[in-house]
């Protein structure tokens, strides 16, 4: 089975709506300069669209300005390692299951739904996996293989794996966000 997969992040209780209306943000500068120049609320909103841990977003935003994108991404990684159990729960609660490309065969969609349901039933949160660097045609297979292999993990072991994948997702989402106008949103690569 091969297909593209979209890995969304959502605000709990929402349907992918931005945390702040775009019209209230004024001009949307790009890149690191735009991120460094954003207000604290704007920077935190961008960060929350990458990883929905308020403490993580506040910490990363508070250390601006960053001299390079690599420094920002390193700070995001470091803050991700310091997530408390409650912070990780908050971030994982905002994640939603990866969706197959609409052109995926029905059997692939069924297999993915069943795998996600088994994972969520066992661990209480959506399956998270970073697909950064995985070719689009291989993503569905990677997600299914990841779910199947991780279903055998003990709960605490899976929390460690999920936290690591969430850090990778946040890093990839933040890098992606720096390449576009900086307005809050809740879905990314």
C-alpha positions in Angstrom: 0.0 0.0 0.0 1.4 3.4 -0.9 -0.1 6.8 -0.5 0.6 10.3 0.8 -0.3 11.0 4.4 -1.3 14.3 6.0 -0.4 14.5 9.7 -2.5 17.2 11.3 -2.3 18.8 14.6 -5.5 20.3 16.1 -6.5 22.4 19.1 -8.6 20.2 21.4 -12.3 20.8 20.8 -11.7 22.6 17.5 -11.9 21.7 13.8 -8.6 23.0 12.6 -9.4 26.6 13.3 -6.5 29.0 14.0 -5.9 30.0 17.6 -5.9 33.7 16.6 -7.7 35.1 13.6 -5.2 36.0 10.8 -6.8 39.4 10.4 -5.6 40.4 13.9 -2.0 39.6 13.2 -1.1 42.4 10.7 1.6 41.8 8.2 2.9 38.2 8.0 6.7 38.4 7.7 8.5 35.2 6.7 11.3 33.1 8.1 13.4 33.6 11.1 13.3 37.4 10.9 9.6 37.3 11.0 9.5 34.9 13.9 12.0 37.0 15.9 10.0 40.2 15.2 6.6 38.7 16.0 4.8 39.6 19.3 5.1 37.0 22.0 1.5 36.0 21.4 2.1 35.6 17.6 5.3 33.6 18.1 3.5 31.3 20.7 0.6 30.8 18.3 3.0 29.7 15.5 4.8 27.4 17.9 1.5 25.9 19.2 0.6 25.0 15.6 3.8 22.9 15.6 3.4 21.3 19.1 0.5 22.0 21.3 2.3 22.3 24.6 1.8 25.8 26.0 4.9 25.5 28.2 7.0 24.4 25.2 5.7 27.3 23.1 6.3 29.9 25.8 9.8 28.7 26.5 10.8 28.7 22.8 9.2 32.1 22.2 10.8 33.6 25.3 14.4 33.0 24.1 14.0 35.0 20.9 15.8 36.4 19.0 17.5 33.4 17.5 20.6 34.0 15.4 19.9 31.2 13.0 17.2 28.7 12.1 19.4 25.9 13.4 19.6 27.7 16.8 15.8 28.0 16.8 15.3 24.3 15.9 17.9 23.3 18.5 16.0 25.3 21.2 12.8 23.7 20.1 14.4 20.2 20.5 15.8 21.1 23.9 12.5 22.4 25.1 10.9 19.2 23.9 13.1 17.1 26.1 12.0 19.1 29.1 8.3 18.4 28.7 6.6 17.2 31.9 4.1 14.4 31.8 1.3 17.0 31.8 2.9 18.9 28.9 3.3 15.8 26.9 -0.3 14.8 27.6 -1.4 18.3 26.4 0.6 18.0 23.2 -0.5 14.5 22.4 -4.1 15.3 23.0 -3.9 17.9 20.3 -2.6 15.4 17.7 -5.0 13.6 15.4 -4.5 10.5 13.3 -2.7 10.6 10.0 -5.0 10.5 7.1 -4.2 8.6 3.9 -4.2 10.5 0.6 -7.7 10.6 -0.9 -6.6 8.5 -3.8 -5.4 5.6 -1.5 -7.2 2.4 -2.2 -10.2 1.6 0.1 -8.3 -1.4 1.7 -5.5 1.0 2.7 -7.9 3.4 4.3 -9.6 0.6 6.2 -6.2 -0.8 7.3 -5.1 2.6 8.5 -8.3 3.3 10.4 -8.2 -0.1 12.1 -4.5 0.4 13.1 -5.1 3.9 14.5 -8.1 2.6 16.4 -6.1 -0.2 18.0 -3.3 2.2 18.9 -5.6 4.9 20.4 -7.5 2.2 22.3 -4.2 0.9 23.8 -2.5 4.2 24.5 -5.2 6.8 24.8 -3.8 9.2 22.2 -3.3 9.5 18.5 -0.3 7.7 17.0 2.4 10.2 16.2 5.3 9.5 13.8 7.6 11.9 12.0 7.6 11.2 8.3 10.3 13.9 7.6 12.5 12.5 4.8 10.1 9.7 3.8 9.0 9.8 0.2 5.2 10.4 -0.2 4.7 7.0 -1.8 6.2 5.2 1.2 4.4 7.1 4.0 1.4 4.9 4.4 3.5 1.8 4.6 5.8 3.5 7.2 2.8 4.6 9.3 1.2 1.1 9.3 4.5 -0.6 10.1 5.2 2.0 12.9 1.8 1.4 14.5 2.1 -2.4 14.2 5.6 -2.4 15.8 4.7 0.1 18.5 1.5 -1.7 19.6 3.6 -4.2 21.5 5.3 -1.5 23.6 4.5 -1.1 27.3 2.7 2.2 28.1 5.8 4.0 29.5 8.0 2.7 26.7 5.5 4.1 24.2 5.4 7.5 25.9 9.1 7.8 25.4 8.8 6.8 21.8 5.8 9.1 21.2 7.7 12.0 22.9 10.6 11.5 20.6 8.4 11.4 17.5 6.5 14.5 18.7 9.8 16.4 19.0 10.7 15.4 15.4 7.2 16.4 14.2 7.5 19.8 16.0 10.9 20.4 14.4 9.7 19.5 10.9 6.5 21.6 11.3 8.5 24.6 12.6 11.0 24.4 9.7 8.0 24.3 7.4 6.3 27.2 9.1 9.4 29.4 8.8 9.2 29.0 5.0 5.7 30.5 4.8 4.0 33.7 6.1 3.8 33.4 9.9 0.1 33.2 10.8 -1.2 30.7 13.3 -2.7 27.5 11.9 -3.1 23.9 13.1 -2.0 21.6 10.4 1.4 21.1 8.9 3.4 18.5 7.0 
